[in-house]
Amino acid sequence: MSDDITSLRVSVLGFVQGVGFRDFLVMSAERNGLDGWVRNLPDGSVEALVSGPTPAVELFVTAATKGPQGAKVTAVDLHNHTEPVPKGFKRRHV
């Protein structure tokens, strides 16, 4: 297994607010031992900052492309992140 750490800013577009998307991503992050946060944005998208072992981050991104029941993801944008990421995974407000 690789010890590589990946940190990404993830923007999820589509029908992703009001369907439990943030809680869904918190559960995915906790299940995979990832650090970071997730929040709703005023434009209707969901943004997350996620950091951890590359395979675990890949699982998180896969979950984000699907979302919980009721969500309709139309796009997921990924951007590398180089700043330190807080430990744990939290829901944030805008």
N, CA, C and O atoms as a GROMACS GRO file, in nm:
protein
  376
    1MET      N    1   0.084  -0.119   0.000
    1MET     CA    2   0.000   0.000   0.000
    1MET      C    3   0.088   0.125   0.000
    1MET      O    4   0.195   0.126   0.061
    2SER      N    5   0.045   0.226  -0.067
    2SER     CA    6   0.120   0.350  -0.080
    2SER      C    7   0.104   0.437   0.043
    2SER      O    8  -0.002   0.438   0.105
    3ASP      N    9   0.210   0.509   0.078
    3ASP     CA   10   0.205   0.606   0.187
    3ASP      C   11   0.181   0.747   0.134
    3ASP      O   12   0.186   0.844   0.211
    4ASP      N   13   0.156   0.761   0.004
    4ASP     CA   14   0.134   0.892  -0.055
    4ASP      C   15   0.009   0.957   0.003
    4ASP      O   16  -0.093   0.891   0.022
    5ILE      N   17   0.020   1.087   0.032
    5ILE     CA   18  -0.093   1.164   0.082
    5ILE      C   19  -0.140   1.256  -0.029
    5ILE      O   20  -0.060   1.323  -0.094
    6THR      N   21  -0.270   1.259  -0.050
    6THR     CA   22  -0.331   1.346  -0.149
    6THR      C   23  -0.423   1.443  -0.078
    6THR      O   24  -0.498   1.404   0.011
    7SER      N   25  -0.416   1.570  -0.118
    7SER     CA   26  -0.508   1.672  -0.067
    7SER      C   27  -0.575   1.739  -0.186
    7SER      O   28  -0.508   1.787  -0.278
    8LEU      N   29  -0.708   1.741  -0.183
    8LEU     CA   30  -0.786   1.796  -0.294
    8LEU      C   31  -0.896   1.887  -0.244
    8LEU      O   32  -0.955   1.865  -0.138
    9ARG      N   33  -0.923   1.990  -0.323
    9ARG     CA   34  -1.045   2.068  -0.306
    9ARG      C   35  -1.143   2.011  -0.408
    9ARG      O   36  -1.113   2.005  -0.527
   10VAL      N   37  -1.260   1.970  -0.361
   10VAL     CA   38  -1.359   1.901  -0.443
   10VAL      C   39  -1.485   1.988  -0.451
   10VAL      O   40  -1.543   2.023  -0.348
   11SER      N   41  -1.526   2.023  -0.572
   11SER     CA   42  -1.650   2.098  -0.594
   11SER      C   43  -1.749   2.006  -0.662
   11SER      O   44  -1.720   1.949  -0.768
   12VAL      N   45  -1.867   1.991  -0.601
   12VAL     CA   46  -1.969   1.901  -0.655
   12VAL      C   47  -2.087   1.987  -0.701
   12VAL      O   48  -2.146   2.062  -0.624
   13LEU      N   49  -2.121   1.973  -0.829
   13LEU     CA   50  -2.227   2.052  -0.890
   13LEU      C   51  -2.347   1.963  -0.921
   13LEU      O   52  -2.332   1.842  -0.940
   14GLY      N   53  -2.464   2.024  -0.927
   14GLY     CA   54  -2.586   1.951  -0.958
   14GLY      C   55  -2.689   1.975  -0.849
   14GLY      O   56  -2.685   2.077  -0.780
   15PHE      N   57  -2.782   1.880  -0.834
   15PHE     CA   58  -2.882   1.888  -0.726
   15PHE      C   59  -2.820   1.819  -0.605
   15PHE      O   60  -2.840   1.700  -0.582
   16VAL      N   61  -2.743   1.898  -0.526
   16VAL     CA   62  -2.662   1.840  -0.419
   16VAL      C   63  -2.687   1.906  -0.283
   16VAL      O   64  -2.618   1.874  -0.186
   17GLN      N   65  -2.783   1.997  -0.274
   17GLN     CA   66  -2.818   2.055  -0.145
   17GLN      C   67  -2.960   2.013  -0.109
   17GLN      O   68  -3.047   2.001  -0.195
   18GLY      N   69  -2.983   1.992   0.021
   18GLY     CA   70  -3.115   1.951   0.068
   18GLY      C   71  -3.141   1.802   0.054
   18GLY      O   72  -3.255   1.758   0.067
   19VAL      N   73  -3.037   1.724   0.028
   19VAL     CA   74  -3.052   1.579   0.011
   19VAL      C   75  -2.958   1.500   0.102
   19VAL      O   76  -2.941   1.380   0.084
   20GLY      N   77  -2.897   1.568   0.201
   20GLY     CA   78  -2.806   1.499   0.292
   20GLY      C   79  -2.667   1.477   0.236
   20GLY      O   80  -2.595   1.388   0.281
   21PHE      N   81  -2.628   1.558   0.137
   21PHE     CA   82  -2.499   1.537   0.071
   21PHE      C   83  -2.381   1.558   0.165
   21PHE      O   84  -2.286   1.480   0.164
   22ARG      N   85  -2.387   1.663   0.248
   22ARG     CA   86  -2.276   1.686   0.340
   22ARG      C   87  -2.260   1.571   0.439
   22ARG      O   88  -2.149   1.524   0.462
   23ASP      N   89  -2.370   1.526   0.496
   23ASP     CA   90  -2.363   1.413   0.589
   23ASP      C   91  -2.308   1.289   0.520
   23ASP      O   92  -2.230   1.214   0.578
   24PHE      N   93  -2.350   1.267   0.396
   24PHE     CA   94  -2.302   1.155   0.316
   24PHE      C   95  -2.150   1.161   0.300
   24PHE      O   96  -2.081   1.060   0.314
   25LEU      N   97  -2.097   1.281   0.271
   25LEU     CA   98  -1.952   1.295   0.254
   25LEU      C   99  -1.878   1.287   0.388
   25LEU      O  100  -1.766   1.235   0.393
   26VAL      N  101  -1.938   1.337   0.496
   26VAL     CA  102  -1.876   1.321   0.628
   26VAL      C  103  -1.860   1.172   0.660
   26VAL      O  104  -1.755   1.130   0.707
   27MET      N  105  -1.966   1.094   0.636
   27MET     CA  106  -1.959   0.950   0.663
   27MET      C  107  -1.852   0.882   0.577
   27MET      O  108  -1.779   0.796   0.625
   28SER      N  109  -1.843   0.922   0.449
   28SER     CA  110  -1.741   0.864   0.361
   28SER      C  111  -1.602   0.899   0.411
   28SER      O  112  -1.514   0.812   0.414
   29ALA      N  113  -1.581   1.024   0.450
   29ALA     CA  114  -1.449   1.066   0.499
   29ALA      C  115  -1.412   0.993   0.628
   29ALA      O  116  -1.300   0.946   0.644
   30GLU      N  117  -1.507   0.983   0.720
   30GLU     CA  118  -1.479   0.916   0.848
   30GLU      C  119  -1.452   0.767   0.826
   30GLU      O  120  -1.362   0.711   0.888
   31ARG      N  121  -1.528   0.705   0.737
   31ARG     CA  122  -1.508   0.563   0.706
   31ARG      C  123  -1.369   0.538   0.649
   31ARG      O  124  -1.310   0.431   0.670
   32ASN      N  125  -1.316   0.636   0.576
   32ASN     CA  126  -1.185   0.620   0.511
   32ASN      C  127  -1.071   0.689   0.586
   32ASN      O  128  -0.959   0.694   0.535
   33GLY      N  129  -1.098   0.742   0.706
   33GLY     CA  130  -0.994   0.802   0.788
   33GLY      C  131  -0.934   0.929   0.730
   33GLY      O  132  -0.813   0.952   0.742
   34LEU      N  133  -1.017   1.012   0.666
   34LEU     CA  134  -0.967   1.132   0.600
   34LEU      C  135  -0.985   1.257   0.686
   34LEU      O  136  -1.068   1.260   0.777
   35ASP      N  137  -0.906   1.358   0.656
   35ASP     CA  138  -0.914   1.488   0.723
   35ASP      C  139  -0.975   1.589   0.627
   35ASP      O  140  -0.972   1.570   0.505
   36GLY      N  141  -1.032   1.697   0.684
   36GLY     CA  142  -1.083   1.806   0.602
   36GLY      C  143  -1.218   1.855   0.646
   36GLY      O  144  -1.252   1.848   0.765
   37TRP      N  145  -1.296   1.905   0.551
   37TRP     CA  146  -1.428   1.962   0.581
   37TRP      C  147  -1.514   1.962   0.455
   37TRP      O  148  -1.465   1.940   0.345
   38VAL      N  149  -1.645   1.987   0.476
   38VAL     CA  150  -1.741   1.998   0.366
   38VAL      C  151  -1.839   2.109   0.400
   38VAL      O  152  -1.873   2.129   0.517
   39ARG      N  153  -1.884   2.182   0.297
   39ARG     CA  154  -1.981   2.290   0.319
   39ARG      C  155  -2.066   2.312   0.193
   39ARG      O  156  -2.025   2.280   0.082
   40ASN      N  157  -2.185   2.367   0.215
   40ASN     CA  158  -2.269   2.414   0.105
   40ASN      C  159  -2.220   2.552   0.065
   40ASN      O  160  -2.176   2.630   0.149
   41LEU      N  161  -2.229   2.583  -0.065
   41LEU     CA  162  -2.197   2.718  -0.113
   41LEU      C  163  -2.325   2.786  -0.162
   41LEU      O  164  -2.421   2.718  -0.200
   42PRO      N  165  -2.327   2.919  -0.161
   42PRO     CA  166  -2.447   2.992  -0.202
   42PRO      C  167  -2.492   2.962  -0.345
   42PRO      O  168  -2.610   2.980  -0.376
   43ASP      N  169  -2.403   2.918  -0.431
   43ASP     CA  170  -2.440   2.889  -0.570
   43ASP      C  171  -2.510   2.754  -0.587
   43ASP      O  172  -2.543   2.716  -0.699
   44GLY      N  173  -2.533   2.682  -0.476
   44GLY     CA  174  -2.602   2.552  -0.483
   44GLY      C  175  -2.510   2.433  -0.491
   44GLY      O  176  -2.556   2.319  -0.493
   45SER      N  177  -2.379   2.457  -0.497
   45SER     CA  178  -2.283   2.347  -0.503
   45SER      C  179  -2.240   2.307  -0.362
   45SER      O  180  -2.272   2.375  -0.264
   46VAL      N  181  -2.168   2.197  -0.353
   46VAL     CA  182  -2.108   2.151  -0.228
   46VAL      C  183  -1.957   2.150  -0.250
   46VAL      O  184  -1.909   2.102  -0.353
   47GLU      N  185  -1.883   2.205  -0.154
   47GLU     CA  186  -1.738   2.209  -0.163
   47GLU      C  187  -1.678   2.130  -0.047
   47GLU      O  188  -1.727   2.138   0.066
   48ALA      N  189  -1.573   2.055  -0.076
   48ALA     CA  190  -1.504   1.980   0.029
   48ALA      C  191  -1.354   1.997   0.013
   48ALA      O  192  -1.303   2.014  -0.098
   49LEU      N  193  -1.285   1.993   0.125
   49LEU     CA  194  -1.140   1.984   0.127
   49LEU      C  195  -1.110   1.851   0.194
   49LEU      O  196  -1.155   1.826   0.306
   50VAL      N  197  -1.035   1.766   0.126
   50VAL     CA  198  -1.012   1.632   0.176
   50VAL      C  199  -0.864   1.598   0.164
   50VAL      O  200  -0.799   1.633   0.066
   51SER      N  201  -0.812   1.528   0.266
   51SER     CA  202  -0.670   1.492   0.266
   51SER      C  203  -0.652   1.358   0.335
   51SER      O  204  -0.715   1.329   0.437
   52GLY      N  205  -0.564   1.276   0.277
   52GLY     CA  206  -0.533   1.146   0.337
   52GLY      C  207  -0.462   1.059   0.236
   52GLY      O  208  -0.420   1.106   0.131
   53PRO      N  209  -0.447   0.931   0.269
   53PRO     CA  210  -0.383   0.839   0.177
   53PRO      C  211  -0.454   0.839   0.041
   53PRO      O  212  -0.578   0.838   0.036
   54THR      N  213  -0.378   0.841  -0.065
   54THR     CA  214  -0.433   0.852  -0.200
   54THR      C  215  -0.548   0.755  -0.227
   54THR      O  216  -0.651   0.798  -0.279
   55PRO      N  217  -0.536   0.624  -0.195
   55PRO     CA  218  -0.648   0.534  -0.224
   55PRO      C  219  -0.777   0.573  -0.150
   55PRO      O  220  -0.886   0.556  -0.204
   56ALA      N  221  -0.765   0.624  -0.028
   56ALA     CA  222  -0.882   0.665   0.050
   56ALA      C  223  -0.944   0.791  -0.010
   56ALA      O  224  -1.067   0.802  -0.015
   57VAL      N  225  -0.861   0.884  -0.056
   57VAL     CA  226  -0.913   1.005  -0.122
   57VAL      C  227  -0.986   0.966  -0.250
   57VAL      O  228  -1.089   1.024  -0.283
   58GLU      N  229  -0.932   0.869  -0.323
   58GLU     CA  230  -0.998   0.823  -0.446
   58GLU      C  231  -1.136   0.765  -0.415
   58GLU      O  232  -1.230   0.787  -0.492
   59LEU      N  233  -1.149   0.692  -0.305
   59LEU     CA  234  -1.280   0.639  -0.265
   59LEU      C  235  -1.377   0.753  -0.231
   59LEU      O  236  -1.495   0.746  -0.266
   60PHE      N  237  -1.327   0.857  -0.165
   60PHE     CA  238  -1.410   0.973  -0.131
   60PHE      C  239  -1.460   1.041  -0.259
   60PHE      O  240  -1.578   1.074  -0.270
   61VAL      N  241  -1.371   1.061  -0.355
   61VAL     CA  242  -1.409   1.126  -0.481
   61VAL      C  243  -1.513   1.041  -0.555
   61VAL      O  244  -1.608   1.095  -0.611
   62THR      N  245  -1.495   0.910  -0.554
   62THR     CA  246  -1.594   0.821  -0.616
   62THR      C  247  -1.730   0.838  -0.549
   62THR      O  248  -1.832   0.844  -0.617
   63ALA      N  249  -1.731   0.845  -0.417
   63ALA     CA  250  -1.857   0.867  -0.345
   63ALA      C  251  -1.918   1.001  -0.383
   63ALA      O  252  -2.040   1.011  -0.400
   64ALA      N  253  -1.835   1.104  -0.397
   64ALA     CA  254  -1.885   1.237  -0.431
   64ALA      C  255  -1.947   1.240  -0.571
   64ALA      O  256  -2.038   1.319  -0.595
   65THR      N  257  -1.900   1.156  -0.661
   65THR     CA  258  -1.956   1.156  -0.796
   65THR      C  259  -2.095   1.091  -0.798
   65THR      O  260  -2.172   1.114  -0.891
   66LYS      N  261  -2.126   1.013  -0.696
   66LYS     CA  262  -2.256   0.944  -0.689
   66LYS      C  263  -2.352   1.016  -0.597
   66LYS      O  264  -2.466   1.044  -0.634
   67GLY      N  265  -2.306   1.047  -0.476
   67GLY     CA  266  -2.390   1.115  -0.377
   67GLY      C  267  -2.494   1.022  -0.317
   67GLY      O  268  -2.505   0.906  -0.355
   68PRO      N  269  -2.570   1.077  -0.221
   68PRO     CA  270  -2.676   0.998  -0.158
   68PRO      C  271  -2.798   0.986  -0.249
   68PRO      O  272  -2.807   1.053  -0.351
   69GLN      N  273  -2.890   0.900  -0.209
   69GLN     CA  274  -3.016   0.888  -0.283
   69GLN      C  275  -3.084   1.024  -0.286
   69GLN      O  276  -3.092   1.092  -0.184
   70GLY      N  277  -3.133   1.063  -0.401
   70GLY     CA  278  -3.200   1.191  -0.418
   70GLY      C  279  -3.111   1.298  -0.479
   70GLY      O  280  -3.161   1.399  -0.528
   71ALA      N  281  -2.981   1.278  -0.475
   71ALA     CA  282  -2.888   1.375  -0.535
   71ALA      C  283  -2.874   1.347  -0.684
   71ALA      O  284  -2.894   1.234  -0.730
   72LYS      N  285  -2.840   1.451  -0.758
   72LYS     CA  286  -2.811   1.436  -0.901
   72LYS      C  287  -2.685   1.516  -0.929
   72LYS      O  288  -2.690   1.637  -0.948
   73VAL      N  289  -2.572   1.446  -0.931
   73VAL     CA  290  -2.443   1.510  -0.954
   73VAL      C  291  -2.423   1.528  -1.104
   73VAL      O  292  -2.435   1.433  -1.182
   74THR      N  293  -2.394   1.652  -1.145
   74THR     CA  294  -2.370   1.679  -1.286
   74THR      C  295  -2.222   1.698  -1.317
   74THR      O  296  -2.180   1.678  -1.431
   75ALA      N  297  -2.142   1.736  -1.217
   75ALA     CA  298  -1.998   1.754  -1.238
   75ALA      C  299  -1.926   1.752  -1.104
   75ALA      O  300  -1.981   1.793  -1.001
   76VAL      N  301  -1.802   1.704  -1.106
   76VAL     CA  302  -1.714   1.710  -0.989
   76VAL      C  303  -1.582   1.768  -1.038
   76VAL      O  304  -1.515   1.710  -1.124
   77ASP      N  305  -1.544   1.882  -0.982
   77ASP     CA  306  -1.418   1.947  -1.017
   77ASP      C  307  -1.318   1.921  -0.905
   77ASP      O  308  -1.350   1.937  -0.787
   78LEU      N  309  -1.197   1.881  -0.944
   78LEU     CA  310  -1.091   1.849  -0.847
   78LEU      C  311  -0.974   1.944  -0.867
   78LEU      O  312  -0.932   1.971  -0.979
   79HIS      N  313  -0.922   1.996  -0.756
   79HIS     CA  314  -0.806   2.085  -0.760
   79HIS      C  315  -0.710   2.043  -0.650
   79HIS      O  316  -0.752   2.023  -0.536
   80ASN      N  317  -0.581   2.031  -0.682
   80ASN     CA  318  -0.481   1.998  -0.582
   80ASN      C  319  -0.477   2.107  -0.477
   80ASN      O  320  -0.498   2.225  -0.506
   81HIS      N  321  -0.450   2.067  -0.353
   81HIS     CA  322  -0.443   2.159  -0.240
   81HIS      C  323  -0.311   2.135  -0.168
   81HIS      O  324  -0.277   2.021  -0.138
   82THR      N  325  -0.237   2.242  -0.142
   82THR     CA  326  -0.104   2.226  -0.083
   82THR      C  327  -0.092   2.277   0.060
   82THR      O  328   0.009   2.251   0.126
   83GLU      N  329  -0.191   2.349   0.108
   83GLU     CA  330  -0.187   2.403   0.245
   83GLU      C  331  -0.219   2.293   0.346
   83GLU      O  332  -0.281   2.193   0.311
   84PRO      N  333  -0.178   2.309   0.472
   84PRO     CA  334  -0.213   2.211   0.575
   84PRO      C  335  -0.365   2.196   0.589
   84PRO      O  336  -0.440   2.293   0.573
   85VAL      N  337  -0.408   2.077   0.618
   85VAL     CA  338  -0.550   2.047   0.634
   85VAL      C  339  -0.575   2.011   0.781
   85VAL      O  340  -0.500   1.930   0.837
   86PRO      N  341  -0.679   2.069   0.844
   86PRO     CA  342  -0.706   2.037   0.984
   86PRO      C  343  -0.739   1.889   1.003
   86PRO      O  344  -0.799   1.826   0.916
   87LYS      N  345  -0.700   1.835   1.117
   87LYS     CA  346  -0.728   1.695   1.148
   87LYS      C  347  -0.876   1.674   1.174
   87LYS      O  348  -0.945   1.765   1.222
   88GLY      N  349  -0.925   1.555   1.142
   88GLY     CA  350  -1.066   1.525   1.156
   88GLY      C  351  -1.141   1.570   1.032
   88GLY      O  352  -1.081   1.629   0.941
   89PHE      N  353  -1.271   1.542   1.026
   89PHE     CA  354  -1.351   1.585   0.912
   89PHE      C  355  -1.479   1.646   0.965
   89PHE      O  356  -1.554   1.581   1.037
   90LYS      N  357  -1.506   1.772   0.928
   90LYS     CA  358  -1.616   1.849   0.984
   90LYS      C  359  -1.709   1.903   0.877
   90LYS      O  360  -1.670   1.923   0.762
   91ARG      N  361  -1.833   1.926   0.918
   91ARG     CA  362  -1.928   2.003   0.836
   91ARG      C  363  -1.903   2.149   0.869
   91ARG      O  364  -1.894   2.186   0.986
   92ARG      N  365  -1.893   2.231   0.766
   92ARG     CA  366  -1.877   2.375   0.787
   92ARG      C  367  -1.996   2.449   0.730
   92ARG      O  368  -2.066   2.400   0.642
   93HIS      N  369  -2.016   2.569   0.783
   93HIS     CA  370  -2.116   2.660   0.725
   93HIS      C  371  -2.044   2.744   0.622
   93HIS      O  372  -1.921   2.752   0.623
   94VAL      N  373  -2.118   2.806   0.533
   94VAL     CA  374  -2.059   2.884   0.423
   94VAL      C  375  -1.952   2.977   0.472
   94VAL      O  376  -1.893   3.050   0.393
   0.00000   0.00000   0.00000
